[in-house]
Amino acid sequence: MNIINKKSVAQIGYNFIDPQYIPKGKNEYHLRNKQNPNCSSYKPLTTAQIAILIKNQNTSDNWANIFVSDKFNPNFIKNSKFFGLVRIGNLSAVFHEFHDFNIPEGIYNSTIISSDIGNHVCIDHVDYMSHYIIDDEVIIANVNELATTDKAKFGNGILKDGETEETQRMIIEVCNENGGRFIIPYDGMLSGDAFMWSKFRDDKKLLEKFKQLTEKKFDKQRGYYGKIGKRTVLKNCRIIKDTIIGEDAYIKGANKLKNLTINSDANRKSQIGEGCELVNGIIGYGCRIFYGVKAVRFITASHSQLKYGARLINSYLGNNSTISCCEVLNTLIFPSHEQHHNNSFLCASLIMGQSNIAAGATIGSNHNSRSADGEIVAGRGFWPGLCVSLKHNSKFASFTMIAKGDYPSELNIPIPFSLINNDFANDRLMIMPAYWFMYNMYALARNASKYQNRDKRIHKIQNIEFDYLAPDTINEIFDSLIILGKLEVDKNDEAIIKGLENSKRKTSIIKVNQSKKIFKEIIQFHACTEILRSINENKIQDFDSLKKILKPIAERNKWINVGGQLMPLTEIEKLKVQIKANKIKSWDEVHEFYQEQSSNYNKNKLIHAYTCLLELLQIKNKDFTPALFKELLTNMIATKKWMTEGIYQNRAKDYTNPFRSMVYENKAEMENVIGKLEDNSFIKEQIVAFEKLEKKTNLLIRKWKLR
């Protein structure tokens, strides 16, 4: 039997913080619940206005509790019920139109409890609206329930007065199903924040400080109003509860939205569509969530998308990412992730961005112990192919491509840019290092360009690295050269290696010497491009001036991918010390650290690249001479040339492969369907970029008289 608590009409709406009576000196979060700072401009209803309201079939528990603006028109309030303190703004005889949906200003056929309603608002058939602040020009139509409770936290993992850590703290259990890497969500949490919180689990003091930084952002007092920002449209929704919605959002046909913050503004409009059920989450600016999405305990960073029945649970989805149809559980995903297919599954993983999960992939579904506590860690550029099944625990270097197959054992692949193949016929695991440079240069280069162009962030607090050559991948290449250098290579350029798969079968590495040659060439290429970038940025005029800014460090330093932003590990250690020593006292100050690192990134990247070059060549700074620089620049042009040719040739295969062309009757039909190869805009851009680089480099050699 359900127990129904009864309240008198006089009790409705008075257990909240009234926006009119917020104590002075309270923090900024209080001000979010004060729509009308000049409350004195709202006046009680006149006798004539009350008479019109009653004539229009409206009722109130106490007309004295309704306050209105000077331009309030009671003729536009019809067949509605009012309880508690209600304020209503200006109304006029106009219709509002949005996507062919027309609705008049005013309040019609609705029940309103203790709410502030702004100017020129359209409300129709809202069965129950309680404790909401509605900003100007908002449209709300056909909503069953729009309410805020006195315990509302709007998706933030905070505790209110009287609540306990064990039962009422909302957390997101990323990276691991047993909750051992949980994070506490807050509005504005960046992927870097989530990474540090989930990663450094051995530092209990740091974790406690993270919790304190989060609690400091919010007030513990109960009773905050929900809010709907200017020009937002809500229509045909069932339940919206304990939810803050920003400006210019569009929400239609949602089944249930509960305990959420939905960020949106005029430049970054968020949308939520039909059949969605979202509970306990933070939705970033410019997000699109529609068509039957289910999400619980989640954060979607700005400009990300969930669609077509996707399920996102206990997970963080980074900026500019898309998940369709599939299921993602207990996962932390860095920016620029793609997962489009109905039958893919991603669980208990750390995916470091620029990733693509194909159809049929089950990443992290095969547990090899009695408890669900395994993890998968994948560097950026992770591309498991069709029907790939991986087993906990597994770890992959950057830009790992995995061929179709059921991989029966745990994997530890430290070599970047590799193709992994489960060779059943020969009962072995096969690895091809430098695969991307040999056979997939078009995709490698295009993806870097694509992710950069699709980065829609307006406020780029974290500098996300999209180039496939950067301190993280260069360090992995160095580590790979050490590994490859120890192998006994046969006449077929192949070797057997141990320790990469947890099984007794053989692991073969193919094209060992070829990949070593490419990796060494890539390190030199990266160093030269960084030096040229610095020459252009700093307008350096001669070699002697260049040498003054080339200051290598004693030893190549380790870098870490912090939510898509690359930073020296030493800087992260300093950050941790500052947080624990209370020198950094807020998440805003942590974000300022990210921005400071972004400002220093190019300088630090140059130092790292130059240090790597000296290490590779086994020389000292004094040995870097004009003659050597000329030689390296000449080699760089040669490397860029074969890269550009590889980009063209990879795409040209689609036009010359008979099994691709057989579906077309003739060349004209094929070109009308897939376009002409010579019209490919990306290839044309790459050819132009190579020609410019070659011209500028040769000009520099002549101008500086390098010899």
Secondary structure, DSSP 8 states (H G I E B T S, - for coil): --------GGGTT-SS--GGG--TT--HHHHTT-S-S-GGG-EE--HHHHHHHHHTT-EES-GGGEEE-TT--GGGEES-EEESSEEE----S-EEEETTEEEESEEES-EEES-EE-TT-EEEEES-EESEEE-TT-EEEEEEEEE--TT--TT-----TT--HHHH---B--S-TTSTT-B---TT--HHHHHHHHH-TT-HHHHHHHHHHHHHTS---S---EEE-TT-EEEEEEEEEEEEE-TT-EEES-SEEEEEEE--BTTB--EE-TT-EEEEEEE-TT-EEESS-EEEEEEE-TT-EEETT-EEEEEEE-TT-EEESSEEEEEEE-SSEEE--TT-EEEEEEE-SSEEE-TT-EEEEE--SSSS---EEE-SS-EE-TTEEEESSEEE-SS-EE-SEE--S-BEE--SS-EEEEETTTTEEEEETTHHHHH-HHHHHHHHHHHHHT---SS--S-----SSSHHHHHHHHHHHHHHHTS---TTSEEEE-SSBSSSSEEEEESHHHHHHHHHHHHHHHHHHHHHHHHHHHT--SHHHHHHH----SS---EEEETTEEEEHHHHHHHHHHHHTTSS-SHHHHHHHHHHHHHHHHHHHHHHHHHHHHHHHT--GGG--HHHHHHHHHHHHHHHHHHHHHHHHHHHHHHH-HHHHTTSSSHHHHHHHH--GGG-HHHHHHHHHHHHHHHHHHHHHHHTT--
